Amino acid sequence: MNTSFVQGGHQGGAYVGQVNGENVSVSDCRGRKKALFIGINYFGSGSELRGCINDVHNVKNFVFSRYGFSEQNSVILTDDQQDPSKIPTRDNIIRGLRWLVEGASMGDSLFLHFSGHGGSIKDEDGDEVDGHDETIYPVDHERAGVIVDDEIHAICVKNLPSGVRLTAIFDCCHSGTVMDLPFTYKCDGEIEVICEDHRKEAAMALLKAGLSYSRGDKMGALGLVKEGVSFLFKPPANAEAQKKAEQEKKSNADVIQFSGCRDSQTSADAIIDSKATGAMSHALITALSQNSNLTYTQLLQQLRDILKGKYSQIPQMSTGRPMDMNTLFTM
């Protein structure tokens, strides 16, 4: 069943109304705007990326010019900076996430962009449909550890008040539910019931590992072998975990995440127009540059169409509460 927003008026920076009979307040995005951009190339490591810092600058320039965000209300963390406070370490990323949502109130619009490595680990609290938590990798992850989706949710989503909008873009592997948002949407505006068998993903990862090894990329091959083996031991998606997630992770605010791929997929670090870039970040800018009046349903379809045939990844959209996918994208 499609979810529709029945508007009842405007109050204090938000449109008030009902979704599925539940009272909601939807930010008009005319209040304070804050943005956090994180791009990590992991210079000098065995898993160095090329396009993530480019992604940050490209996405930053785009949202500044189109959506009214500004330098003075933004934090940019990239691993090419000299200022230690601007390096995307685990501590600095956590500090940045807290800064982003601090003091948020009705009518505010927040934006989060991450481009870097993502991964998955075994779920310990039973809220993951696929049995694994999703993670992002700070530049110092080998020393300080990864950041798990449960932690991202606790900081960015759990206490965000009604009438605030947080739009997040994650251009990294295994990013489908990296904010632990319980509602994932299909291109027809329906909530997706996730039920995955991971054998196909396992076979694909092992095939890619062989190709990487044949090209001399031993580190890349090893990572893909680990990924393939992890898929083999992933349990199929289960309804109990989905129900638990909807009960415990539902948000009061409008939290909307676009991610580069499903939880079980990898995201491409690509060369487009002779420049290194994340495929998802490039697709987002392309779609909204071609048409700035897209509904959420149309934007999701456009992202998938742009990447289809070029990359195996399938962009995802998830939300903290049921939403009307036929409303126009804004932030």
C-alpha positions in Angstrom: 0.0 0.0 0.0 1.4 3.4 -1.0 1.8 5.9 1.9 0.3 9.3 1.4 0.8 12.5 3.4 -2.5 14.2 4.2 -1.6 17.8 5.0 -3.4 19.7 7.7 -1.6 23.0 7.7 1.7 24.8 8.5 3.0 25.4 12.0 6.3 26.6 13.4 8.5 25.6 10.5 6.8 22.4 9.5 3.9 21.0 7.6 1.6 19.1 10.0 -0.6 16.3 8.8 -1.0 12.6 8.9 0.7 9.6 7.3 -1.2 6.3 7.7 -3.4 7.9 10.3 -0.4 9.0 12.4 0.2 12.7 13.2 3.5 13.9 11.7 5.4 17.2 11.3 7.4 17.5 8.1 10.2 20.2 7.9 9.6 23.0 5.4 13.4 23.2 5.2 13.3 27.0 5.7 15.1 27.0 9.1 18.7 26.5 9.9 20.8 24.5 7.4 23.8 22.5 8.5 26.0 20.0 6.5 28.7 17.5 7.3 30.9 16.2 4.4 33.2 13.2 4.9 35.6 12.0 2.2 38.4 9.4 2.8 40.9 8.2 0.2 43.0 6.2 2.7 46.3 7.5 1.2 49.1 5.0 1.4 47.0 2.1 2.5 46.5 -1.2 0.7 42.9 -0.2 0.1 43.4 3.4 -1.2 40.5 5.0 -3.1 40.8 7.8 -5.6 37.5 9.6 -5.9 36.2 10.2 -2.3 37.7 13.6 -1.7 36.5 14.6 -5.2 33.0 13.5 -4.2 33.0 15.7 -1.2 34.0 18.8 -3.2 31.5 18.0 -6.0 28.6 17.3 -3.7 29.4 20.3 -1.5 29.5 22.7 -4.4 26.2 21.2 -5.7 24.2 21.5 -2.5 25.7 24.9 -1.7 24.5 26.2 -5.1 21.1 24.5 -5.2 19.8 24.1 -1.7 21.1 27.1 0.3 23.7 25.4 2.5 26.8 27.4 3.3 30.5 27.1 4.2 30.0 28.8 7.7 27.4 26.1 8.7 29.3 23.1 7.3 32.1 20.8 8.5 34.3 19.1 5.9 36.5 16.1 6.9 38.9 14.8 4.3 42.3 13.0 4.7 44.2 15.5 2.6 44.0 18.4 5.1 46.7 19.6 7.5 44.5 20.6 10.4 44.2 17.5 12.7 40.6 18.5 13.6 39.7 18.2 9.9 41.0 14.7 9.4 38.3 12.0 9.3 39.4 10.0 12.3 36.9 8.0 14.2 36.8 10.7 17.0 36.4 13.5 14.5 33.6 11.8 12.6 31.7 11.1 15.8 32.3 14.7 16.9 31.0 15.9 13.5 27.9 13.7 13.6 27.0 15.1 17.0 27.6 18.7 15.8 25.3 18.1 12.9 22.3 17.2 14.9 23.0 19.4 18.0 20.3 22.0 18.7 18.2 20.9 15.7 14.6 22.3 15.8 11.5 22.3 13.7 12.0 23.6 10.2 15.7 22.8 10.1 17.4 20.9 7.2 20.5 18.8 7.8 22.7 17.1 5.2 25.2 14.3 5.6 27.5 13.0 2.9 30.0 10.1 3.3 32.3 8.8 0.6 34.8 6.1 1.6 35.0 2.4 2.6 32.0 0.6 4.2 31.7 -2.9 5.5 29.7 -5.3 7.5 30.1 -7.3 10.8 27.9 -9.8 12.6 24.8 -8.2 14.2 24.7 -8.7 18.0 21.3 -7.2 18.9 18.9 -8.9 16.4 17.8 -5.7 14.6 19.3 -6.6 11.2 17.3 -8.4 8.5 20.4 -9.9 7.0 22.1 -10.7 10.3 24.9 -8.2 9.8 25.5 -4.6 11.0 26.8 -2.2 8.4 29.9 -0.1 9.1 31.9 2.9 7.8 35.7 3.0 8.0 37.4 6.1 9.5 40.9 6.8 8.2 42.3 5.4 11.5 40.0 2.3 11.6 42.9 -0.1 12.0 43.7 1.6 15.4 40.4 3.1 16.5 37.9 0.7 14.9 35.0 1.1 12.5 31.7 3.0 13.2 28.7 0.7 13.3 25.2 1.6 12.0 23.8 1.3 15.6 26.1 4.1 16.7 25.2 6.3 13.7 21.5 5.8 14.4 22.0 6.5 18.1 23.7 9.8 17.4 21.9 11.1 14.3 18.4 9.6 14.4 17.2 8.4 17.8 16.8 11.8 19.4 16.2 14.0 16.4 13.0 15.9 17.0 9.9 16.0 14.9 9.8 18.6 12.2 13.5 18.3 11.3 14.8 16.8 8.0 18.1 15.0 7.8 19.1 13.9 4.3 22.0 11.5 4.1 24.1 10.2 1.1 26.3 7.2 1.7 28.6 6.4 -1.2 30.3 3.3 0.1 30.0 -0.5 0.1 27.4 -2.3 2.1 25.6 1.0 2.7 21.9 0.1 2.2 20.9 0.4 5.9 24.0 2.0 7.3 21.9 4.4 9.4 19.7 1.6 10.6 16.5 3.2 9.2 13.7 0.6 9.2 11.8 1.4 6.0 13.4 0.7 2.6 11.5 1.8 -0.5 11.1 0.5 -4.0 10.7 2.6 -7.1 6.9 2.2 -7.1 6.8 3.9 -3.7 6.0 0.7 -1.8 8.0 -0.3 1.3 10.3 -3.2 0.3 10.1 -6.5 2.1 13.7 -7.6 2.2 14.3 -11.3 1.8 17.8 -12.1 0.5 19.6 -15.3 -0.3 23.2 -14.4 -0.4 24.7 -17.3 -2.5 24.6 -15.1 -5.7 26.5 -12.3 -4.0 29.0 -14.8 -2.7 29.7 -16.3 -6.1 30.1 -12.8 -7.6 32.5 -11.7 -4.9 34.7 -14.8 -5.4 34.7 -14.3 -9.2 35.8 -10.7 -8.7 38.5 -11.9 -6.3 39.9 -14.2 -9.0 40.0 -11.3 -11.5 41.7 -9.0 -9.0 44.3 -11.6 -8.2 45.0 -12.1 -11.9 45.6 -8.4 -12.3 48.1 -8.5 -9.4 45.8 -6.9 -6.8 46.4 -9.3 -4.0 45.0 -6.9 -1.3 41.8 -6.4 -3.3 41.5 -10.1 -4.0 41.9 -10.9 -0.3 39.1 -8.4 0.6 36.8 -9.9 -2.0 37.5 -13.4 -0.8 36.6 -12.4 2.8 33.4 -10.7 1.4 32.4 -13.8 -0.5 32.9 -16.1 2.5 30.9 -13.7 4.7 28.0 -13.9 2.2 28.0 -17.7 2.4 27.5 -17.6 6.1 24.9 -14.8 6.1 21.4 -16.1 7.2 18.5 -15.3 4.9 16.5 -12.1 5.8 14.0 -12.7 8.5 10.7 -11.0 9.4 11.4 -10.9 13.1 14.4 -8.7 12.7 12.4 -6.4 10.4 9.6 -6.1 12.9 12.1 -5.4 15.7 13.8 -2.7 13.6 10.5 -1.0 12.8 9.5 -0.9 16.5 12.9 0.2 17.9 14.4 2.3 15.1 11.5 4.3 13.9 12.2 8.1 14.0 10.3 11.2 15.0 12.1 13.3 12.4 12.2 12.9 8.7 15.5 11.0 8.2 16.0 10.0 4.5 19.1 8.1 3.4 20.2 7.4 -0.2 22.9 4.8 -0.4 25.1 3.6 -3.2 24.1 -0.1 -3.0 22.3 -2.8 -1.1 23.8 -4.1 2.2 25.1 -7.1 0.3 26.8 -5.1 -2.5 29.9 -3.0 -3.2 29.9 0.5 -4.5 32.2 1.6 -7.4 35.1 3.9 -7.2 34.9 5.0 -10.8 36.5 7.1 -13.5 33.9 9.3 -15.1 34.8 12.1 -17.6 38.5 11.3 -16.9 38.0 12.1 -13.1 37.9 9.8 -10.2 34.5 9.8 -8.5 32.1 7.6 -6.6 29.4 6.3 -8.9 26.6 7.2 -6.5 27.7 10.7 -5.8 28.1 11.4 -9.5 24.6 9.9 -10.2 23.0 12.1 -7.5 24.4 15.3 -9.0 23.5 14.2 -12.5 19.9 13.3 -11.7 19.2 16.5 -9.8 21.0 18.7 -12.3 18.9 17.3 -15.1 15.6 17.8 -13.2 15.4 19.6 -9.8 11.7 18.9 -9.5 11.8 15.1 -8.9 9.7 13.2 -6.4 11.5 10.8 -4.2 10.2 7.9 -6.3 11.5 9.5 -9.5 14.9 10.4 -7.9 15.4 6.8 -6.8 14.5 5.5 -10.2 16.8 8.0 -11.9 19.7 7.0 -9.7 19.2 3.4 -10.6 18.7 4.2 -14.3 22.0 6.2 -14.4 24.0 3.3 -12.9 22.2 0.4 -14.6 24.3 -1.4 -17.2 27.5 0.3 -16.0 27.7 -1.0 -12.4 26.2 -3.9 -10.5 25.3 -1.8 -7.5 21.6 -0.8 -7.0 21.1 2.5 -5.1 18.7 2.3 -2.2 16.5 4.7 -0.3 15.5 4.2 3.3 13.6 6.3 5.9 13.1 6.6 9.6 9.4 6.5 9.3 6.9 5.8 6.5 6.8 8.7 4.1 4.9 9.8 1.0 7.3 9.0 -1.9 5.3 11.2 -4.3 6.4 14.4 -2.5 9.1 16.5 -4.2 12.7 16.0 -3.1 13.9 18.9 -1.1 16.3 19.8 1.7 
